[in-house]
Amino acid sequence: MEQSGDGRNLRVKLNSSPREICAISYKYMSNKTRQTFETPEQLHAWLRVNHASETELWVNIFKKASGQPTVTWDDCVVAAIGWGWIEGPVRFAWVKLD
């Protein structure tokens, strides 16, 4: 399993075990700053300020059973589309088109 020099792309060997894939994914994701938004309005406010300067956004989305106020996946998709960002690959990053 390899990671590119810019840290953005992960390349997995065909014979990598699920444990190896999880380990590199965790390592990659653990150094990312994550944001928590209780409402879609908070998410839109963050995007209003940061959409032109940031290249990705990692959002914590809590399960309903947690009782934690949170935006939903749908809220994030609508906001990303509204600000010219698109849904990223499987790792669920938001990637901005220029």
N, CA, C and O atoms as CSV, one atom per row, in Angstrom:
chain,resi,resn,atom,element,x,y,z
A,1,MET,N,N,0.846,-1.164,0.000
A,1,MET,CA,C,0.000,0.000,0.000
A,1,MET,C,C,0.893,1.229,0.000
A,1,MET,O,O,1.852,1.294,0.769
A,2,GLU,N,N,0.599,2.193,-0.839
A,2,GLU,CA,C,1.424,3.388,-0.960
A,2,GLU,C,C,0.573,4.641,-0.855
A,2,GLU,O,O,-0.609,4.645,-1.199
A,3,GLN,N,N,1.200,5.701,-0.372
A,3,GLN,CA,C,0.545,7.007,-0.340
A,3,GLN,C,C,1.376,7.953,-1.181
A,3,GLN,O,O,2.604,7.946,-1.103
A,4,SER,N,N,0.704,8.777,-1.994
A,4,SER,CA,C,1.433,9.698,-2.859
A,4,SER,C,C,2.134,10.759,-2.026
A,4,SER,O,O,1.812,10.957,-0.854
A,5,GLY,N,N,3.087,11.433,-2.637
A,5,GLY,CA,C,3.868,12.449,-1.944
A,5,GLY,C,C,3.026,13.592,-1.406
A,5,GLY,O,O,3.354,14.168,-0.369
A,6,ASP,N,N,1.951,13.925,-2.094
A,6,ASP,CA,C,1.114,15.028,-1.611
A,6,ASP,C,C,0.136,14.576,-0.538
A,6,ASP,O,O,-0.589,15.399,0.021
A,7,GLY,N,N,0.103,13.274,-0.239
A,7,GLY,CA,C,-0.751,12.763,0.827
A,7,GLY,C,C,-2.210,12.635,0.459
A,7,GLY,O,O,-3.031,12.320,1.321
A,8,ARG,N,N,-2.561,12.866,-0.790
A,8,ARG,CA,C,-3.969,12.858,-1.164
A,8,ARG,C,C,-4.463,11.511,-1.665
A,8,ARG,O,O,-5.602,11.132,-1.389
A,9,ASN,N,N,-3.641,10.791,-2.384
A,9,ASN,CA,C,-4.096,9.564,-3.020
A,9,ASN,C,C,-3.493,8.345,-2.343
A,9,ASN,O,O,-2.305,8.321,-2.021
A,10,LEU,N,N,-4.320,7.340,-2.132
A,10,LEU,CA,C,-3.858,6.087,-1.577
A,10,LEU,C,C,-3.924,5.041,-2.671
A,10,LEU,O,O,-4.925,4.936,-3.379
A,11,ARG,N,N,-2.866,4.274,-2.810
A,11,ARG,CA,C,-2.842,3.196,-3.787
A,11,ARG,C,C,-2.706,1.895,-3.002
A,11,ARG,O,O,-1.777,1.734,-2.211
A,12,VAL,N,N,-3.622,0.982,-3.220
A,12,VAL,CA,C,-3.665,-0.269,-2.469
A,12,VAL,C,C,-3.282,-1.416,-3.385
A,12,VAL,O,O,-3.796,-1.527,-4.498
A,13,LYS,N,N,-2.376,-2.274,-2.918
A,13,LYS,CA,C,-2.017,-3.461,-3.680
A,13,LYS,C,C,-3.221,-4.403,-3.712
A,13,LYS,O,O,-4.004,-4.458,-2.764
A,14,LEU,N,N,-3.356,-5.127,-4.794
A,14,LEU,CA,C,-4.498,-6.019,-4.951
A,14,LEU,C,C,-4.586,-7.069,-3.849
A,14,LEU,O,O,-5.683,-7.500,-3.494
A,15,ASN,N,N,-3.464,-7.479,-3.313
A,15,ASN,CA,C,-3.478,-8.518,-2.285
A,15,ASN,C,C,-3.434,-7.954,-0.869
A,15,ASN,O,O,-3.134,-8.696,0.067
A,16,SER,N,N,-3.722,-6.673,-0.680
A,16,SER,CA,C,-3.723,-6.072,0.661
A,16,SER,C,C,-4.872,-6.652,1.475
A,16,SER,O,O,-5.981,-6.839,0.973
A,17,SER,N,N,-4.586,-6.928,2.724
A,17,SER,CA,C,-5.626,-7.459,3.603
A,17,SER,C,C,-6.524,-6.320,4.068
A,17,SER,O,O,-6.107,-5.162,4.046
A,18,PRO,N,N,-7.742,-6.627,4.488
A,18,PRO,CA,C,-8.614,-5.596,5.038
A,18,PRO,C,C,-7.959,-4.859,6.208
A,18,PRO,O,O,-8.156,-3.655,6.374
A,19,ARG,N,N,-7.184,-5.576,7.014
A,19,ARG,CA,C,-6.498,-4.949,8.155
A,19,ARG,C,C,-5.494,-3.904,7.674
A,19,ARG,O,O,-5.393,-2.826,8.260
A,20,GLU,N,N,-4.745,-4.219,6.601
A,20,GLU,CA,C,-3.786,-3.259,6.039
A,20,GLU,C,C,-4.510,-2.028,5.491
A,20,GLU,O,O,-4.070,-0.895,5.688
A,21,ILE,N,N,-5.608,-2.265,4.814
A,21,ILE,CA,C,-6.381,-1.153,4.246
A,21,ILE,C,C,-6.916,-0.262,5.359
A,21,ILE,O,O,-6.835,0.963,5.264
A,22,CYS,N,N,-7.458,-0.862,6.408
A,22,CYS,CA,C,-7.973,-0.073,7.535
A,22,CYS,C,C,-6.865,0.720,8.221
A,22,CYS,O,O,-7.070,1.869,8.613
A,23,ALA,N,N,-5.688,0.105,8.366
A,23,ALA,CA,C,-4.579,0.774,9.045
A,23,ALA,C,C,-4.134,2.017,8.287
A,23,ALA,O,O,-3.949,3.070,8.898
A,24,ILE,N,N,-3.959,1.923,6.980
A,24,ILE,CA,C,-3.509,3.094,6.219
A,24,ILE,C,C,-4.614,4.135,6.132
A,24,ILE,O,O,-4.338,5.334,6.164
A,25,SER,N,N,-5.868,3.688,6.022
A,25,SER,CA,C,-6.980,4.635,5.988
A,25,SER,C,C,-7.061,5.414,7.291
A,25,SER,O,O,-7.254,6.630,7.283
A,26,TYR,N,N,-6.911,4.707,8.420
A,26,TYR,CA,C,-6.955,5.364,9.716
A,26,TYR,C,C,-5.810,6.357,9.841
A,26,TYR,O,O,-6.008,7.476,10.314
A,27,LYS,N,N,-4.619,5.958,9.425
A,27,LYS,CA,C,-3.457,6.847,9.500
A,27,LYS,C,C,-3.703,8.111,8.680
A,27,LYS,O,O,-3.401,9.220,9.122
A,28,TYR,N,N,-4.255,7.930,7.479
A,28,TYR,CA,C,-4.541,9.081,6.617
A,28,TYR,C,C,-5.593,9.988,7.241
A,28,TYR,O,O,-5.432,11.208,7.257
A,29,MET,N,N,-6.659,9.403,7.751
A,29,MET,CA,C,-7.773,10.195,8.275
A,29,MET,C,C,-7.482,10.800,9.637
A,29,MET,O,O,-8.067,11.826,9.984
A,30,SER,N,N,-6.601,10.197,10.417
A,30,SER,CA,C,-6.385,10.654,11.788
A,30,SER,C,C,-5.698,12.015,11.860
A,30,SER,O,O,-5.778,12.682,12.891
A,31,ASN,N,N,-5.026,12.443,10.794
A,31,ASN,CA,C,-4.358,13.738,10.850
A,31,ASN,C,C,-5.179,14.837,10.185
A,31,ASN,O,O,-4.668,15.933,9.953
A,32,LYS,N,N,-6.428,14.561,9.879
A,32,LYS,CA,C,-7.307,15.546,9.255
A,32,LYS,C,C,-8.098,16.289,10.325
A,32,LYS,O,O,-8.551,15.698,11.306
A,33,THR,N,N,-8.256,17.580,10.123
A,33,THR,CA,C,-9.094,18.368,11.012
A,33,THR,C,C,-10.543,18.130,10.618
A,33,THR,O,O,-10.909,18.248,9.448
A,34,ARG,N,N,-11.351,17.796,11.596
A,34,ARG,CA,C,-12.764,17.538,11.344
A,34,ARG,C,C,-13.606,18.643,11.966
A,34,ARG,O,O,-13.271,19.185,13.019
A,35,GLN,N,N,-14.689,18.961,11.304
A,35,GLN,CA,C,-15.615,19.979,11.792
A,35,GLN,C,C,-16.916,19.302,12.214
A,35,GLN,O,O,-17.325,18.298,11.631
A,36,THR,N,N,-17.549,19.858,13.220
A,36,THR,CA,C,-18.852,19.386,13.670
A,36,THR,C,C,-19.832,20.536,13.534
A,36,THR,O,O,-19.580,21.635,14.028
A,37,PHE,N,N,-20.941,20.286,12.868
A,37,PHE,CA,C,-21.980,21.290,12.671
A,37,PHE,C,C,-23.284,20.747,13.221
A,37,PHE,O,O,-23.694,19.635,12.888
A,38,GLU,N,N,-23.936,21.537,14.068
A,38,GLU,CA,C,-25.206,21.098,14.639
A,38,GLU,C,C,-26.367,21.352,13.693
A,38,GLU,O,O,-27.391,20.672,13.766
A,39,THR,N,N,-26.213,22.326,12.806
A,39,THR,CA,C,-27.299,22.689,11.894
A,39,THR,C,C,-26.748,22.930,10.494
A,39,THR,O,O,-25.565,23.229,10.334
A,40,PRO,N,N,-27.599,22.800,9.483
A,40,PRO,CA,C,-27.159,23.133,8.129
A,40,PRO,C,C,-26.717,24.592,8.009
A,40,PRO,O,O,-25.839,24.912,7.207
A,41,GLU,N,N,-27.314,25.463,8.792
A,41,GLU,CA,C,-26.933,26.878,8.759
A,41,GLU,C,C,-25.482,27.073,9.192
A,41,GLU,O,O,-24.772,27.899,8.618
A,42,GLN,N,N,-25.039,26.327,10.191
A,42,GLN,CA,C,-23.642,26.406,10.623
A,42,GLN,C,C,-22.702,25.917,9.519
A,42,GLN,O,O,-21.636,26.493,9.299
A,43,LEU,N,N,-23.102,24.864,8.839
A,43,LEU,CA,C,-22.310,24.344,7.727
A,43,LEU,C,C,-22.220,25.378,6.610
A,43,LEU,O,O,-21.138,25.615,6.073
A,44,HIS,N,N,-23.343,25.994,6.256
A,44,HIS,CA,C,-23.338,27.028,5.216
A,44,HIS,C,C,-22.482,28.228,5.635
A,44,HIS,O,O,-21.796,28.821,4.802
A,45,ALA,N,N,-22.520,28.583,6.913
A,45,ALA,CA,C,-21.702,29.700,7.398
A,45,ALA,C,C,-20.214,29.384,7.249
A,45,ALA,O,O,-19.433,30.249,6.854
A,46,TRP,N,N,-19.817,28.136,7.566
A,46,TRP,CA,C,-18.413,27.739,7.407
A,46,TRP,C,C,-18.014,27.814,5.938
A,46,TRP,O,O,-16.948,28.335,5.608
A,47,LEU,N,N,-18.862,27.299,5.062
A,47,LEU,CA,C,-18.564,27.325,3.635
A,47,LEU,C,C,-18.509,28.745,3.090
A,47,LEU,O,O,-17.682,29.045,2.229
A,48,ARG,N,N,-19.382,29.624,3.584
A,48,ARG,CA,C,-19.383,31.022,3.148
A,48,ARG,C,C,-18.020,31.655,3.400
A,48,ARG,O,O,-17.513,32.397,2.559
A,49,VAL,N,N,-17.430,31.364,4.548
A,49,VAL,CA,C,-16.144,31.945,4.927
A,49,VAL,C,C,-14.968,31.225,4.266
A,49,VAL,O,O,-13.985,31.865,3.892
A,50,ASN,N,N,-15.058,29.903,4.119
A,50,ASN,CA,C,-13.893,29.098,3.743
A,50,ASN,C,C,-13.918,28.468,2.360
A,50,ASN,O,O,-12.934,27.845,1.960
A,51,HIS,N,N,-15.004,28.608,1.619
A,51,HIS,CA,C,-15.116,27.853,0.363
A,51,HIS,C,C,-14.024,28.197,-0.651
A,51,HIS,O,O,-13.639,27.341,-1.448
A,52,ALA,N,N,-13.532,29.402,-0.637
A,52,ALA,CA,C,-12.523,29.810,-1.622
A,52,ALA,C,C,-11.092,29.464,-1.196
A,52,ALA,O,O,-10.195,29.399,-2.035
A,53,SER,N,N,-10.881,29.245,0.090
A,53,SER,CA,C,-9.513,29.029,0.566
A,53,SER,C,C,-9.220,27.586,0.967
A,53,SER,O,O,-8.053,27.195,0.999
A,54,GLU,N,N,-10.225,26.794,1.269
A,54,GLU,CA,C,-10.018,25.404,1.685
A,54,GLU,C,C,-10.176,24.472,0.498
A,54,GLU,O,O,-10.898,24.774,-0.453
A,55,THR,N,N,-9.495,23.339,0.561
A,55,THR,CA,C,-9.590,22.363,-0.524
A,55,THR,C,C,-10.403,21.136,-0.143
A,55,THR,O,O,-10.784,20.354,-1.013
A,56,GLU,N,N,-10.673,20.957,1.149
A,56,GLU,CA,C,-11.497,19.832,1.585
A,56,GLU,C,C,-12.108,20.139,2.939
A,56,GLU,O,O,-11.646,21.015,3.671
A,57,LEU,N,N,-13.159,19.394,3.253
A,57,LEU,CA,C,-13.845,19.538,4.533
A,57,LEU,C,C,-14.222,18.147,5.029
A,57,LEU,O,O,-14.882,17.386,4.322
A,58,TRP,N,N,-13.802,17.824,6.235
A,58,TRP,CA,C,-14.146,16.563,6.875
A,58,TRP,C,C,-15.179,16.886,7.948
A,58,TRP,O,O,-14.917,17.686,8.846
A,59,VAL,N,N,-16.339,16.272,7.855
A,59,VAL,CA,C,-17.455,16.584,8.753
A,59,VAL,C,C,-17.775,15.377,9.621
A,59,VAL,O,O,-17.916,14.259,9.124
A,60,ASN,N,N,-17.887,15.616,10.925
A,60,ASN,CA,C,-18.384,14.581,11.837
A,60,ASN,C,C,-19.901,14.550,11.711
A,60,ASN,O,O,-20.559,15.578,11.875
A,61,ILE,N,N,-20.453,13.392,11.424
A,61,ILE,CA,C,-21.902,13.207,11.381
A,61,ILE,C,C,-22.232,12.130,12.403
A,61,ILE,O,O,-21.763,10.996,12.300
A,62,PHE,N,N,-23.040,12.494,13.385
A,62,PHE,CA,C,-23.353,11.579,14.476
A,62,PHE,C,C,-24.604,10.763,14.164
A,62,PHE,O,O,-25.486,11.216,13.435
A,63,LYS,N,N,-24.668,9.577,14.712
A,63,LYS,CA,C,-25.857,8.736,14.568
A,63,LYS,C,C,-27.006,9.366,15.349
A,63,LYS,O,O,-26.787,10.035,16.359
A,64,LYS,N,N,-28.226,9.150,14.877
A,64,LYS,CA,C,-29.406,9.701,15.555
A,64,LYS,C,C,-29.478,9.253,17.008
A,64,LYS,O,O,-29.832,10.040,17.886
A,65,ALA,N,N,-29.146,7.998,17.264
A,65,ALA,CA,C,-29.241,7.441,18.611
A,65,ALA,C,C,-28.296,8.109,19.606
A,65,ALA,O,O,-28.476,7.968,20.815
A,66,SER,N,N,-27.286,8.837,19.111
A,66,SER,CA,C,-26.335,9.489,20.013
A,66,SER,C,C,-26.966,10.663,20.754
A,66,SER,O,O,-26.504,11.047,21.828
A,67,GLY,N,N,-28.031,11.234,20.171
A,67,GLY,CA,C,-28.659,12.411,20.776
A,67,GLY,C,C,-27.900,13.694,20.502
A,67,GLY,O,O,-28.337,14.767,20.917
A,68,GLN,N,N,-26.775,13.606,19.814
A,68,GLN,CA,C,-25.947,14.770,19.493
A,68,GLN,C,C,-26.552,15.496,18.294
A,68,GLN,O,O,-26.761,14.879,17.250
A,69,PRO,N,N,-26.840,16.804,18.421
A,69,PRO,CA,C,-27.330,17.554,17.254
A,69,PRO,C,C,-26.277,17.516,16.144
A,69,PRO,O,O,-25.094,17.734,16.404
A,70,THR,N,N,-26.694,17.246,14.931
A,70,THR,CA,C,-25.739,17.084,13.843
A,70,THR,C,C,-26.393,17.320,12.495
A,70,THR,O,O,-27.600,17.144,12.334
A,71,VAL,N,N,-25.583,17.721,11.536
A,71,VAL,CA,C,-26.061,17.773,10.164
A,71,VAL,C,C,-26.156,16.334,9.653
A,71,VAL,O,O,-25.577,15.417,10.236
A,72,THR,N,N,-26.884,16.155,8.572
A,72,THR,CA,C,-27.016,14.837,7.959
A,72,THR,C,C,-26.150,14.774,6.707
A,72,THR,O,O,-25.621,15.786,6.248
A,73,TRP,N,N,-26.014,13.563,6.162
A,73,TRP,CA,C,-25.302,13.398,4.907
A,73,TRP,C,C,-25.961,14.247,3.829
A,73,TRP,O,O,-25.273,14.911,3.054
A,74,ASP,N,N,-27.292,14.230,3.776
A,74,ASP,CA,C,-28.019,15.025,2.779
A,74,ASP,C,C,-27.738,16.517,2.940
A,74,ASP,O,O,-27.570,17.227,1.948
A,75,ASP,N,N,-27.686,16.998,4.192
A,75,ASP,CA,C,-27.356,18.414,4.429
A,75,ASP,C,C,-25.995,18.748,3.822
A,75,ASP,O,O,-25.823,19.796,3.200
A,76,CYS,N,N,-25.030,17.845,4.010
A,76,CYS,CA,C,-23.676,18.081,3.500
A,76,CYS,C,C,-23.639,18.083,1.979
A,76,CYS,O,O,-22.946,18.904,1.378
A,77,VAL,N,N,-24.376,17.176,1.354
A,77,VAL,CA,C,-24.406,17.115,-0.104
A,77,VAL,C,C,-25.029,18.385,-0.673
A,77,VAL,O,O,-24.490,18.976,-1.609
A,78,VAL,N,N,-26.156,18.806,-0.114
A,78,VAL,CA,C,-26.828,20.021,-0.590
A,78,VAL,C,C,-25.916,21.234,-0.431
A,78,VAL,O,O,-25.809,22.054,-1.343
A,79,ALA,N,N,-25.260,21.352,0.721
A,79,ALA,CA,C,-24.362,22.486,0.958
A,79,ALA,C,C,-23.176,22.458,-0.005
A,79,ALA,O,O,-22.801,23.492,-0.558
A,80,ALA,N,N,-22.593,21.294,-0.205
A,80,ALA,CA,C,-21.434,21.179,-1.090
A,80,ALA,C,C,-21.792,21.558,-2.518
A,80,ALA,O,O,-21.039,22.273,-3.180
A,81,ILE,N,N,-22.917,21.093,-2.988
A,81,ILE,CA,C,-23.358,21.447,-4.334
A,81,ILE,C,C,-23.625,22.946,-4.426
A,81,ILE,O,O,-23.260,23.591,-5.409
A,82,GLY,N,N,-24.260,23.488,-3.405
A,82,GLY,CA,C,-24.597,24.914,-3.396
A,82,GLY,C,C,-23.387,25.834,-3.426
A,82,GLY,O,O,-23.472,26.957,-3.922
A,83,TRP,N,N,-22.263,25.366,-2.898
A,83,TRP,CA,C,-21.047,26.188,-2.853
A,83,TRP,C,C,-20.020,25.778,-3.897
A,83,TRP,O,O,-18.865,26.199,-3.828
A,84,GLY,N,N,-20.429,24.960,-4.865
A,84,GLY,CA,C,-19.532,24.599,-5.955
A,84,GLY,C,C,-18.546,23.499,-5.622
A,84,GLY,O,O,-17.561,23.310,-6.336
A,85,TRP,N,N,-18.798,22.775,-4.551
A,85,TRP,CA,C,-17.968,21.638,-4.207
A,85,TRP,C,C,-18.706,20.396,-4.668
A,85,TRP,O,O,-19.919,20.429,-4.879
A,86,ILE,N,N,-17.967,19.289,-4.824
A,86,ILE,CA,C,-18.612,18.038,-5.202
A,86,ILE,C,C,-18.280,16.961,-4.191
A,86,ILE,O,O,-17.323,17.081,-3.425
A,87,GLU,N,N,-19.072,15.918,-4.197
A,87,GLU,CA,C,-18.845,14.781,-3.322
A,87,GLU,C,C,-17.570,14.082,-3.729
A,87,GLU,O,O,-17.352,13.814,-4.911
A,88,GLY,N,N,-16.718,13.783,-2.749
A,88,GLY,CA,C,-15.441,13.152,-3.033
A,88,GLY,C,C,-15.534,11.648,-3.141
A,88,GLY,O,O,-16.626,11.081,-3.169
A,89,PRO,N,N,-14.374,11.000,-3.202
A,89,PRO,CA,C,-14.331,9.547,-3.325
A,89,PRO,C,C,-14.766,8.844,-2.042
A,89,PRO,O,O,-15.293,9.479,-1.128
A,90,VAL,N,N,-14.549,7.556,-1.979
A,90,VAL,CA,C,-15.034,6.722,-0.889
A,90,VAL,C,C,-14.647,7.230,0.487
A,90,VAL,O,O,-15.368,6.981,1.454
A,91,ARG,N,N,-13.542,7.926,0.603
A,91,ARG,CA,C,-13.134,8.401,1.928
A,91,ARG,C,C,-13.985,9.576,2.398
A,91,ARG,O,O,-13.749,10.109,3.482
A,92,PHE,N,N,-14.962,9.985,1.608
A,92,PHE,CA,C,-15.947,10.997,1.951
A,92,PHE,C,C,-15.358,12.392,2.154
A,92,PHE,O,O,-15.830,13.150,3.001
A,93,ALA,N,N,-14.355,12.720,1.396
A,93,ALA,CA,C,-13.805,14.076,1.427
A,93,ALA,C,C,-14.626,14.943,0.492
A,93,ALA,O,O,-15.201,14.443,-0.474
A,94,TRP,N,N,-14.685,16.216,0.764
A,94,TRP,CA,C,-15.313,17.167,-0.161
A,94,TRP,C,C,-14.204,17.773,-0.983
A,94,TRP,O,O,-13.228,18.281,-0.431
A,95,VAL,N,N,-14.334,17.729,-2.273
A,95,VAL,CA,C,-13.312,18.231,-3.171
A,95,VAL,C,C,-13.895,19.369,-3.982
A,95,VAL,O,O,-14.962,19.224,-4.578
A,96,LYS,N,N,-13.205,20.506,-4.012
A,96,LYS,CA,C,-13.692,21.680,-4.708
A,96,LYS,C,C,-13.195,21.684,-6.139
A,96,LYS,O,O,-12.022,21.406,-6.385
A,97,LEU,N,N,-14.061,21.991,-7.082
A,97,LEU,CA,C,-13.661,22.144,-8.477
A,97,LEU,C,C,-13.245,23.580,-8.733
A,97,LEU,O,O,-13.916,24.512,-8.289
A,98,ASP,N,N,-12.161,23.762,-9.436
A,98,ASP,CA,C,-11.732,25.118,-9.810
A,98,ASP,C,C,-11.955,25.344,-11.277
A,98,ASP,O,O,-11.659,26.425,-11.787
